């Protein structure tokens, strides 16, 4: 190789390295980190933040026609949303504004109970994702409301699947109102947990992490319960129970107006 060609090669290599450095300096914080590392860094960044705006869509069933929608705020482990129902959550405790008072979802009945209980405090997912961060894999790139993100996927472990099955069973094992259990037929109270095969049930997470700030901008939770054959009485008729929750996060640490009732503030010691 003559001197001129060698000089060109050295210059091209230097320019390539500089371009990569410029890209990272311009905001790419993913670098060469492996998926579990990116997952842990994202969750650490989220925990540092005081608040975010949230928009939640929950769907259930094979065709996922039955949807509930919520919009509101997340402040650490406190969430407040309006939409299909007006729900307030502090950790795993929930209260629903029924108009006359604030009741836990389990004290409501029928469709009202199922709709209100479909909202799950997004802060609960953060600790759960940390438990399965080792399963994280990259799923390509995605843009969320103009934000350049990398997709990080997770698979729930056996303990989390068991927990999610119990939560699902609690939602559907409520007292019926009128002609059916939450509008799905049957009567009285039954245990859905025993009818679901936990070992064959799959639950996954799909998250979109901002490349320039490692913050979470979208989380999708999907669970596909596998029913045991002939596990339910004949009079019980349930639709497919596949679940999908999509949560979008925005305005991290920005002011998001939301009028939290005084009763809620006093009960949970909020400012």
N, C-alpha and C positions, 0 to 999 in steps of 0.2 A: 504493500500500500504506500503510495507516495505521500509526501508531506501535506499536500493540499487536501487530499481525500481524508487523511487522518484528522486534519484540523476541522474539516466539515463535520466528521463523525463526533468529535469531542464537543463541538458547538451544539450539534443537534441533541446530544445526550444532556448537556447542561440546560438547554432550553426546555427539554421535556421535564427534567427534574424541577426546574423553576416553575413551570406551568402547574405541576402537581402541588408544589408548595403554595403557589398563589391560590389554587382552588381551595386548599385547606384553610389558608389565611382568610379567604373570602367567606368562610362560614361552614365548611364541611367538617363536622366534628366526629364523623364515623371513622374516618381513616381506615386503618387495617384491623380494627377491633373485631373480634369474633362476636357472633350473635348473643351469647350469654352475657358478655361484657357490656354490649350496647343495651341489652335489656336492663341490667343492673344500674347502669348509668342513667338511663331514662327514668327508672323508678326513683332513683335518688334525687334527680332534678325535680320530679313531680312533688316529692315530699318537702322540698325547700319552698315551694310556692304557697302563697296564702289563699289564692282563690282562682276560680275559672268560671266561665260561662259553659253550660252544658245543654245539649239537645239530645234527647233519647227517643228512640223508636224501638218498640218491642213487638215481635211477631211470634205467633204460635200456630202450629198446624202444618200439614204437608204442603199446602199452597200458601200458607202464611198470610191468609186474608185478614185474620183478626189482629188488629194492630192497636197499640196504645202509644200515645205521643206525649212527651213532656219537655218543657224548657224551663231553665232556671239557673241556679248558682250552686257551686261547690266551694265550700270554705273549710279546708282541711277535712275533718270527718263529718262535717255538717252539710246537708244538701236540702235545697228547697226548690220545688218545681210546681208548675201549673200546666194544665192541658187536659188530658183525659180525666185526671183527678188532681186535686191540690194536696201534695204530699210533702211532709217534712221528715227528715231523717237525721239522727245523731248516731253514728256508727250503725249498728244493726237494729236500732229502735226506730219505729215509724209511727207517725200520727197523720191522720187524714182529716182534712177540713170537710165536714159533712154539712156545713151551713149553720147548724145549731151548736156544734161542739167539735172537739178534736178527738177522734177515736183511733185506736190501733186497727189495722186492716183486718185482723182476725176477729174483731168484734162486729164487723160488717157482715152482710149476707149477699149471697148470689153474685150477680154480675158486678155489682158495685165493689164487692170484696175482691173479686178476681182482677178487676181493672186496677184498683188501687195497689194491690199487692204485686202487680207486675213491675212496679218501679223498684229497682234495687240500688241502694246507695253506691255510686261509682267508687267511693273510697275503699269499699270492701275488696274490690278487684285488685287494688294495688298490692296489698299484703299477700293475696293469693297468687298473683303473678310472680312475686318474689320467690315463693316456694317452688315454682316450676321454671325459674329462669334458666336452669341448666338445660331445659328442653328447647330453648329458643333457637329458631332458624330464620334465615333471611328469606323473604318472599318477593323480592323485587322492589321496584320503586312505585310510588303513588303520590298524587297531588291531592291534598285535602284543602278545599277552599283557598287555592292558590299557594298553599304551603308545600314545599318540596320535602317529601318524606321517604324514609325507607320502611318497608314492611317487616315486622318481626312477629313470627308465629310461635305459639306455645301449644302444648298438649296438657290437659289437666291430668293429675295423677289420680290414683285410686281413691285416696282420702277426699280429694276435692269432688270427684264424681259422686261419691257417697253423700257429701254435703249438699251438692246441687240437686240430687234426687230427692233428698229429704225436703229441701225448700220447695221443690215442685209439688211434692206430695202434700205439704202443708197448705199450699195455695188451693189445691183441688179437693182437699178433704175438709171443706167447710160446710156448714149447714146449708142445705138448699133453701132457696127462697122461691115460693110459688111452685111452679110445675117441674123444676129440675135443679140439679146441682150445678149452679153457675151457668145454667142454660144448656147443660150437656146431658140431661136425662139422669135417671136413677134417683135414689133418695137416701135420706139419712146421712150417715158418716161412714166412709170406708177408708182403708189404708192403701194408698196408691204405692207406697214404697215397696211393699212386698210383691207388687205386681210388676215391678221394673227389674230387669236383669242388669245389675250394676256392672258386672264384668263385661257385658257386651255394649254398654252405653258409652258413647264417646262425647267428650266435651273439649272444645278447642277455643283458642283466643287468636285474634288477628289484630295487631296494633300497628298504627302508623306513627313513626317517630320522626320529629323534625330533624333534618340533617344539620341545620345550623345552630340548634339549641338543645337537641336531645329531649325535647318535651313531647308529651303525648298529645296527639291531635285527633285520633280516632281509635276506638276499641270496639271490636266485634266479638261477641260471645255466642257460640253455637253449641247446642246440646241436642243429641239425637237419642232419646231414650229407647231402649229395646224392651218391649213388653214380653213377659213370660206367657207362653201359650195357655189359654184357659185360666188365667190367674184371677180374673174378675168375675163376679156373679153375672149371670146372663142379663139381668135387668139393668146392669150398668153399661151405658154406651158412651164411650169417649172417642173424640176425634184423634188423629195423630198428634202427638205431643212435642214434635220437633220445635225447638225454641231458637230464636235469634234476637239478640239485643245489639243495637248499634248506638254507641255513645260518641258524640263529637264534643271535643273540648276546644275552647277558644278564649281569647282575652285573658290569658294567664296574668295574674297580678294586676289586672286593670279593674276599674270600678264598674261593676255590673249592678244596676238598680234592681232591687227586689224588696218588696215590703214584707218583712217577716213579722207576723202578729206578735203582740206583746205576750200573749199566753205562752207561745213557743219560746220566746226569749227568756222568760222567767223560769220555765220548766227546765230548760237545758243550760241556763246560765250564760246566754249569749249576749254580746254587746251590740 
